[in-house]
Amino acid sequence: MNRHDRHAKTWQVDVYIDEDEGRTFAEARLHTDLGDRLTGIGLAKVHPGERDVPEIGEELAVARALTDLGHRLLMTTAGDIRRVTGDESVRLTG
């Protein structure tokens, strides 16, 4: 343990996955130590004629949910910066 560990904040991401008739839905929920919460969503579906491989659908749906969560966090951060600075031109990109 280094000297920074005792002051570390903990943010947690919980990922929920559900499947139904060739569709996989994932939800990534970010919880901060301040009680804030953001949610990203992702969907994957099997195209007609393709073989259904659940693991691939899960990976794709989770990747999309985490990407969506990251985008929502960037948008939230940009809004926070605008509120603090009054600068409406703030744009954050990944």
C-alpha positions, 0 to 999 in steps of 0.5 A: 500500500502506498501513501496515496491509498488511504485517501483513494476514492472508490467508484464502482461500475456494476454491469447487468446483462439480460438476454431475450430471443437473440438480443442481449441487453447490458446496463453499466451503472456507475456509483461514486462515493458521493452517491452519484449514479450514471447509467450506460446502456448497450444492445446487441442482436443476432442478425437473421441467418447468423449463429447465436453465440451468447458470449459474443452478444454479451461482450458487444452489449457490455462494450456498448454500455461501457462506451455509453457510460463513458460518453455520459460521464464526459457530458456530465463533466462538461456540464459541471465545467460550464456551471463552474466557469460560465463558459458555454463553449466547453466541449469534451471528447473521448 
